[in-house]
Structure formats: structure tokens, C-alpha cells
Amino acid sequence: MISSRNRTTTKQTDNDRAVSDMIAFMLVFATIIGSVALLSTFGIQAMTDYQEGEQLQNAERAMISLSDNFDDVLRHDGIEQRYGELSLREGTITTGNSGTDVTIEDKNGVSLHDTNLGTFAYQSGSDTIAYEGGGVFRSDGEGSVVLKRPSLACREDNGVAIISLIKVASEKRSIQSSGGLGVTMTETDRNRTVYDNIDTVTVTANTDSSYEGAWNDVYNSDDKWTCEADRAVVTIVTVDIEY
């Protein structure tokens, strides 16, 4: 015969086991829920960061490709228009006639040409990819790097500096889109000047430019691009960009 004391002990043991099982289940369930929450939070953020990085890399390649296409207008007198496309993916394209100021001087600091390069840029978040004078720069709001250099050539073997820059003189406007955007560059003016007996020519960009770091990468001396040359051929092509 089983005593009532034994039955009570057995019942308490079963109750304790049930409570332990319930606690264990709750702990496991809480761990699973916490893991899912963490995975969702950091996984989504990681995916977002990856997508943004891919988007900017694609924008870099697209802007460089577009600038290569636009180079035909800069290099050839007979080509006055070029067309290309950009995939914005919620980014913003901006154009305008105000941008980086560039000064071209001789060895005595006499100005040969001053020009404002205007604005043609793609922006996504804090990152901007800009078409600067024929080159392509990237800025993240804190610093900038050059992705493609403007057309500055120093041929010291024959004493010639060839400086060719694009000046954007477009209406100030911007557009944001998730799709593709057709962009047309049209030449509106071409100024080509030859300077002889200059000994040295320098190119500098204004120091408050958003792309100061990128211009420093373009420079071949401390604070300027310089070329020891008897002759400088300076070509400034003014363009309008429509989209």
C-alpha cells in the first residue's frame, strides 16, 4: 500500500518538473525570439548597407562611363552633342551654373583664365558623385576622392601644357527618380587660347570647394597642378546639360 505521504511527494515532484519544463520552454522561446529580433535588426541593416554600397558603385561606373562619352565633345570640334543614361535608384541629379572655381596662371601669378566649372552631380544620402571639368569626383560629406582626372596634360618633352576643361552652364534644377534618366550634353561655346613663352603654367581650384581633397589628388605639387612648358593650350568648352 502506498502511503499518502508518498503520493504527496510524487505529486510535488511532478509539479516541480512541470514548472521546470515551463521555465525551460519560456527561456528557449525567449532566446529564439531574441535571436530573430537581432537577426532582423542587424540583418536588415547589413542588407541596406550592402545595397547602398552597390548603388553608389553602380553610380560611379555610370558617371565615369557618361563622362567618357562626353569627352568626345571636349576633344573634337565637330562633335557638339552627346547622350547617355543614368540609373538613379532614388538618387538625385542636380545641375547648375555655380560650382568649383578654377584659376590658370603663369609662373608670375598672372591669370591666364578663370572659370567656374558649374554643377552636374548625382547624390544619394550623404554621398555625391560629381562631374568636375571633365573629371569625376566622389564626396561623402567629410572628404573626397578623384575617380577620373580632368584633362590636364604636361608634355615637358616638347614644352607644351594642354589644359582642357568642361564648364557646365545649365539652369539650376534637380530631379529624383527610381528609374533611368536620359542625359544630353550640348556644346554652347568653345574657347581655345594658346599662350606662348610662359615658362610655367599652374592650375588651382578654390580652397572652399566641396571636392578639395579630390583636387589635391589631381595636383602634382603641394597645392596646384603645375607644368614647366613654353606653351600652354587652354580649351574651355561650355555645355548645357538637359534631362
N, C-alpha and C positions, 0 to 999 in steps of 0.2 A: 504494500500500500504506500502511495506517495503522499507525504505529509503536506499540509497546507503551506508550511514554511518553504519546502522545495518548490511548490508551484509558484509561490510569490517571487522567489529568487529567479526562476526561469522566466517569468513574465517581465521582471525588471531587466533581465539580460536582453530579452527580445526588444524591449522598448529602447534600451540604450543603443542596440545595434541599429534600430530603425532611425534613431536620431543621428547616429554617426553617418549612416548611409545618406541621409538627407543633407547633412552638412557637407559631406564629400561631394554630393551631386551639385550643391549650390556653389561650392568652390570651383569645381570643374566648369560649371556653366558660366560663372563669372569670369574665369580665365579665358574661356572661348570667346565670350562677348568682348572682353578687353582686347584680346588679340585681333579680333575682327575690326574693332574700332581703330586700333593703332594702325593696322594694315590699310584700312580705308583712308585714314588721315594722311599717313606718310606715303602710301602707295599712290594716291591721287595727286599729292603734291609732287612726287617724283615724276609721275607721268606728265603733269603740267609743265614742270621744268624742262623735261625732255622735249616736249612738243614745242615749247617756246624757243629752245636752243635750235631745233631743227628748222623752225620757221625763220629764225634770223640767219642761219647758214644758207638757207634757200634764197633769202632776200639778198644776201651778199653776192651769191653767184649770179642772181638775176641782174643786180645792178652793175656788176662787172661786165656781164655779157652785153647789157644795154649800152654801157659806156664804150665798149669795143665797137659796137655798131655805130654809135655817134661819132667815133673817131674819124670816120670817113668824111664827115662834114668839116672837121678840123683840118684834115690833111689835104683834101682835094678841092680845088677851086670850083670844079664843075659839079660837085655834089652839094646840094643845098638843103636836102631833107632826108631824114631817116626815121624809121618807125620801129618800135619794139613793144614788148609787153612785160608787165609785172604782175605777179600774183600777190595781192595784198594780204589776204587771210586776216582780216580785221585790223590791219595796219593802216596807216595814214600817209598819203603822199602830199607833199607841200612844195609849192613853187613860189618864187618872189624875186624881186629885183634888188634885194638887200641881203648881203652875205659877207663873206670874208674879203677884206681889202688887201690887195697885193701891190707892192711897190717894186719897180725895176729901176736900178740905179747904176751909174758908172762908178769907177774907183774913187772919184772925188765926192761921191754922195749926191751928184746931180741926178734928179729924177728923169728917167727916160720915158717911163709910162706908169701911171697909177690906174688901177681898175678895181671895181667891185665885182666879184665873181657871181653874185646873186645866189639864189637858193633853189636846189632841186634835191629833195630828201625824202627818205622812207623812214617812218617812225613807228615803233611798236614798244609800248611801255616806256621805259627809260632809255631804250636803245635807239640810236639813229644811224642810218646809213646814208651818207651824203655824197652827191656828185659835186666835186670841187675842182673847177677849172679844167676838167677832163680826167681828173683822178677820182678815186673812190675812197672815202674815209669812213671810219666807224667810231661812234662815241657812245659811251654808256652813262653819261652824265657826270662821271668823275674823271675820265681820261679818254684818250682817243688814239687810234692806230691807223696807219695807212694800209689800205688793201690793194690799191693800184695807184701808182705815182702819176702826177701830172706830167705833161710832155715838156721836160726840161733836159736839153741835151748839150753837153760840153764836149766839143771836138777840139781838144788842145793841140792835136797833131797838125791841124790846118788853121788853128786860131779862130774858130767860129763857135759862137754860142747860139743855139736855136731854142727859142722860148715860144711855145705855142699854148695858148690858154683859151678855154671856153668861158664866155660870160653869159650867164642866164639873165635875160631881161624880160621876165614874164610877169603877168598880172599876179598879184598876191592872192593865192587861193589854196584850198586843201580839200581832199576827199578821202573818206574812209569807206572801205568795202571789204567784203569777204571773198569776192571773186577776183577775176583777172581785170587788168586795166591796160588799154592801149595807150601808148605814149608816142607823140610825134615831135621831133626836134626840127625846127626850120631856121635856117640862117637868115638873119635880118641885116647883118653888116659884117664886113671883113676889113680889118685894118692891119696892113703889113708894112713894117718900117725897118729899114736897115741902118744900123749905126756903125760907123767906121772909126778907127783909131780910138777905141775906148779903153784898151788895155785889160780892164776887168769889168765884169758885169755881175750884179747881185740881184737876188730875188728874195723878198721877205714878205711874210703875211702878218697882219696886225696881231699884236700880242693878246688881245682880248677875244680872239677867235675861239669858238667852241671846239675847234679842232687843232688847237695849238700843239698838243702832243704829236698828232699825226704830221703836222708841218715840220716839226723838229726831226721826224724820221726822214722827211724829204730832203732837208738841208744836208749839205755835205761839209759844212763847217759848224761852228758853235751855234750861231743864231741866224744863219742865212744859207741860201744856195748861192754858190759863187763859181765863176768860171774865168780863168785868165785867157782872154781872147781879144784879138784886134777888132773883130767884127761881131755884132750881135744882130740876129734876125728875130724880130719880135712880131708875132702874129696873134692878134686878139680877134676871135670870132664871136660875135654877139648872136645869140639864138633866142628863139621863143619856144617854150615847151607847152604843148597842149595835150589834154587828155579828157 
